[in-house]
Amino acid sequence: MISVLSARPDGATSLALALATSLSEAHQVLVIDLNLERPEVATLLDVDGSPNVYQLAYQARLGVVRPEDLQAHVQWQDGVGVLAGSWTSPQQREEIGVPFIDGLLEKAALGFDHVVVDLGRPSATVPPAVLASTIVWVVAPSPLGLAALDSSMSQLDAAGCEWTASAKVVLNRVSDRGWRGAGRFIEREYGMEVAGEVPLAPDFWLAVELSHSLRALRVPIPDRKRFVRAYGADAWLVRQAIDRLAETLPKPRPAASATARAVEA
């Protein structure tokens, strides 16, 4: 399971979807939008905003999430399962609490090879199921990106959070004009491993936003020239970076049999 967050709009949602799409080439993958302040997964992929995570939480408020209820709330786009987020009021957010999230992620892990969670901004309150996942912190190597990282780390340290030490940083929107020593600085100052980099690729992400599709990250590659002609040079750079990053992630566990899943549920 992979949980993706960012201290500012540095592309956490885009990276979560990119990783999920890359992994979906060979595995069954679910993306869960748990960004309660700015849910954008459904908008980016142009899937319906309903059913969504709040409706599932409301349905499960008197008990645990059932596998069949989760499946009924999942939509599909380009081979990736999507549990859409929802703009919620503070009162509605109480439905999406720690017990619900833990139950949701437990059931999702039973039904999918990989689960990718868009968490939004880092928080001092992290459900145990998220702590057990690979936490990816997305940072842009720019003055604003690094300032947001420093501010968030100060607040989390003051709250006594220890999970940050195990988080893996991914530098996003990397270019020759960015801070070249950002990775070494982050590892030295915060003790966080930098797991990889994704290049600045505005043409690719504009195409994704207009087409609502990341299929370029999962289609077979016959050869580089044909791929670039079909999707563009930016898509090739992002594909290579995301594939390298996906290789560092935990391998999916063997899929459980239907009988085993029923027993576990």
Buried (B, 14 or more C-beta within 10 A) or exposed (E): BBBBBBBBBBBBBBBBBBBBBBBBBEBBBBBBBBBBEBBBBBBBBEBEBEBBBBBBBBBBEEEBBBBEBBEEBBBEBBBBBBBBBBEBEEEBBEBBEEEBBBBBBBBBBBBBBBBBBBBBBBBEEBBEBBEBBBBBBBBBBBEEBBEBBBEBBEBBEEEEBEEBEEBBBBBBBBEEEBBEEBBEBBEEEBEBBBBBBBBBBEBBBEBBEEEBBBBBBBBEBEEEEEBBEEBBBBBBBBBBBBBBBBEEBEEBEEBBEEEEBEEEB
